[in-house]
Amino acid sequence: MLRVGDKAACMACRNLVSTNMGVRFRVPLQKLHPLSRAIHHRYSGNSNPQRPPHRAAARYFTSMSRLPMRPPKPPPGSGGRGHQQQRNFWAIRLAARLLKLRYILLGSAVGGGYTAKKTYEEWKDMLPDFSEYNWVIPDFVRELSNQIDLDKLTKALPEIEEIVKLLPDFDKIGENFSFLKSLLSSGVSLGSEVKGASGLRLLLETTGDPPLKATDSSAEAKQDANDKQYKKPSDKEKFDQLQEELLRTQLKYQRMLERLEKENKELRKVVLQKDDKGIHQRKVKKSLIDLYSEVLDILSDYDANYNTQDHLPRVVVVGDQSAGKTSVLEMIAQARIFPRGSGEMMTRSPVKVTLSEGPHHVAMFKDSGREFDLTKEDDLAALRHEIELRMRKSVKAGQTVSCETISLSVKGPGIQRMVLVDLPGVISTVTAGMAADTKDTIFSISRAYMQNPNAIILCIQDGSVDAERSIVTDLVSQMDPQGKRTIFVLTKVDLAEKNLASPNRIQQIVEGKLFPMKALGYFAVVTGKGSSSESIDSIKDYEEDFFQNSRLLKDGMLKAHQVTTKNLSLAVSDCFWKMVRESVEQQADVFKASRFNLETEWKNNYPRLRELDRNELFEKAKNEILDEVISLSQVTPQHWEAILQKKMWERVSTHVIENIYLPAAQTMDSGTFNTTVDIKLKQWTDKQLPYKALEVAWETLQEEFARFMAEYKGKDQDDIFDKLKEAVKDESIKRHKWNERAMDSLRVIQHNALEDRSITDKPQWDAAIMFMEETLHSRLKDTDSVIRDMVGPGWTQRWMNWTSRTPDQHVRNETKNELERLLKLHDEHTAYLANDEVTTVRKNLEARSVLVDPVLIKDTWHQLYRRHFLQKALSHCNLCKRGFYYYQRHFVDSELECNDVVLFWRIQRMLVITGNTLRQQLTNTEVRRLEKNVKEVLEDFGEDQEKKTHLITGRRVQLAEDLKKVREIQEKLEAFIEALHKEK
């Protein structure tokens, strides 16, 4: 049905289309048919709401198309002109009627198309959504389909005529078969003699090839005679022809089969490579053993108090030294991957080997990303060398074997999935070069692995030696007395059969009647001829050839399923997975209980702290330390300069006072004072002052760094980081070296500062006097303290504190009193006592029954004169406060000659300039270098697990570590169990 909108019919009636010249025009309403006008007037306003206007319009539009096409009657009085107009109007009306049919057809097509589209959408909505099942199609198939160019593929395919040519001639084959059937039924003898030329001709005729031309006329005549003699082809020739045709057909199909097998092998390899994106079942099989191996790797590093890590199944390979353990393991792994030696110990630590199926034969260590291609001899040699290096590295100094496990994974086509642990060979005697406890260590390692109740013990016994010399069988029988998880393997059976006089002894061994131990199964294998250069394929061939020709199998002493490493590998794998399925869920429950206990302990002891393990705590401490180091760059220049000036003066003040100021001031001469000061300052600047300044700057940087760390520690910081922060600070300071080039420039700056004597303004003069007074007061205080210690407590202290003087203090006190009387008599006395003055003082003391040594007199005089001189210098400072006017105008006045003030101004200015220079060097260079050193130390500590374990300790850390490990193990086990159930 044609669907139109409101007023569609009337609009269609008004819009007549003219096909003349493709021009459209609009007919006025007055010229339309009366019925069209009625439709227009009736439905233009939609007066009937109950009837849809578009249906009524369509009905009237359809009925209008069925009206008879006859010319209307001319009105009276119109004449011929009216008749001509009537004919013209009739033509137009006929054209409009014809055009209406086109619009009806066009509308029907549009309506039908819309209805079909709507029906298609309804059917499409009814279909289920297959987008969730895209995983069924492997990704590599979708990628391959997107990459294939169908046009190129079509052109590359052969034509049908070429394919038909390749097919055999089935008609000819049918004729040959009919002939063969008739031949056999008629009983014609195939042994009759047939000449070669006729047979050749018959063969050529049968195969359809053109006949050969004769070389001469005699041969042609002979051929005609033979043709007349033998009119029918020979039966033997037909049979030979048929046989050749069958052979050709067989060879052709054999080549086709070989090609298909090769393509199948390549496709299987591609599927294995894409198994993580492709077939779900293959993905589970491949990843199942990897999941289990990850659990064992985590458990090997887990050291907790719950002792549950050794209860997961694994295959433990034990045996006497040189019994062939490594060779058996290599045959199972299908590669010569272990170091080899003749008679010496090669396996020095446990080696965990995870075997799994894969497209390529490769090996990889757990902690390394390098893949070793086991099909290349260079990679095999590199792998053996790497294993040997890891073994030797794991052995500590003074030891022969190690309990540290080396984890290795081997993948390859056809390899059985399992986890094996190769242990060091059991020895009976400790030889030269071994540690004294080597035998006991090997026994303890073997017991530790075998005491796991879910471990499968692969007991390797050398068949070429006497059974009575076996050590490992007694050890295995102690660990598994019932033999419920032991598989016994007898190696070197070829040598045993050759050397033993009675092969029945081998039968007794593989039947479990010779050894006291019991086992699930007994196997006999051959692992080569003893040459390290043998390949795995040659060993397999030798093993198969040996057992095929051996009396042991022919006489029934061994069963077929008990021989070859292939059968052994299958049996061990089945036993391993059976043990895994029986015990893994129980172990998961154990770890779930352990996790609950650890979480309960944490909630009770550390309810408000996050469970951060050692690595997370180290990262947190690292961020705090870096923030503290960055705070050094925020120290203000004024703070740096004040600290540097203060520390610098504390470091050099003693030298300035004792070695420069006092010797020069005690000369009592202005010229001598200035000369002495200049000389001593120059010597001091050249030799000591720059070194002292750099030491002060370096110590200041350390103290500020430590101060910021202490301030951060007081801001609710975790005390668990104290040991780590102290170690980082010490190591950073130890590595930090001051820039040596700064010393030369600092020396020049200090020398120029001390050369300047011009005080430009009164504030600098007053500051120098204040600096001098503070220094002299400090030294006077120190001198008074020394004198008090020399003479002992005074009268007041003795009565108040009930103390008394010692005999030495009593002598010094008497000497002090005598020397003070001398100073009162000679106020301008020099710094040193003359010998006669010393004698006079000693005699005066002896007169008072005080025996004194001349050295004690001089020592006491030095302190008394020092105090006397400092007191006079302080009084001179007070006089110099008004001496800047005389200094500025260079007036010479003995009382106001303030050379000592100028000296202290020079020292003070040198301190200010030095402090400014060191501050610039600190902020611009040394702080950044210290930050760099701190970062390097933190990176080094972060890579050293032992260092982190030593610096971040405590029950809280260990509890968080255990929680993390147990959760990780539980999650891995749950993922493994889920994958295991899916595989079932």
Buried (B, 14 or more C-beta within 10 A) or exposed (E): EBEBEBBBBBBBBBEBBBEEEEEEEEBEEEEBBEEBBEBBEBBBEEEEEEEEBBEBBBEBBEEBEEEEEEEEEBEEEEEEEEEEEBEEEBEBBEBBEEBBEEBBEEBEEEBEEEEEEEEEEEEEEEEEEEEEEEEEEBEBEEEEEEEEEEEEEEEEEEEEEEEEEEEEEEEBBEBBEEBBEEBEEEEEEBEEEBEEBBBEBBBBBBEEEEEEEBEEEEEEEBBEEEEEEBEEBBBBBBBBBBEEBEEEEEEEEEEEEEEEEEEEEEEEBBBBBBBEBBBEEBBBBBBBBBBBBBBBBBBBEBEBEBEBBBBBBBBBBBBBBBBBBBBBBBBBBBBBBBBBEEEEBBBBBBBBBBBBBBBBBBBBBBEEEEBBBBEEEEBBEBBBEBBBEBBEEBBEEEBBBBBBBBBBBBBBBEBBBBBBBBBBBBBEEBEEEBBEBBBEBBBEBBEBBBEBBBBBBBBBBBBBBEBEEBBBBEBBBEBBEEBEBBBBBBBBBBBBBEEBEEBEBBBBBBEBEBBEBBBBBBBBBBBBEEEEEBEBEEBBEBBBEBBEEBEBBEEEBBEEEBBBBBBBBEBBBEBBBEBBBEBBBEBBEBBEEBBEEBBEBBEEEBEEEEBBBBBEBBEBBBEBBBEBBEBBEEBEEEEBBEBBBBBBBEBBBEBBBEBBBBBBBBBEEEEEBBEBBBEBBEEBBEEEBBEBBBBBBBEBBBEBBBBBBEEBBEEEBBEBBBBBBEBBBEBBBEBBEBEEEBEEEBBEBBBEBBEBBEBEEEEBBEBBBBBBBEBBEEBBEBBEEEBEEBBBBEEEEEEEEEEEBEEEBBBBBBBBEBBBEBBEEEEEBEBEBEEEBBEBBBEBBEEEEBEBEEEBBBBBBBBBBBBBBBEBBBEBBEEBBEBBEBBBEEEEEEEBBBBBBBBBBBBBBBBBBBBBBBBBBBBEEBBBBBBBBBBEBBEEBBEEEEBBEEBBBEEBBBBBBBBBBBBBBBEBBBBBBEBBEEEE
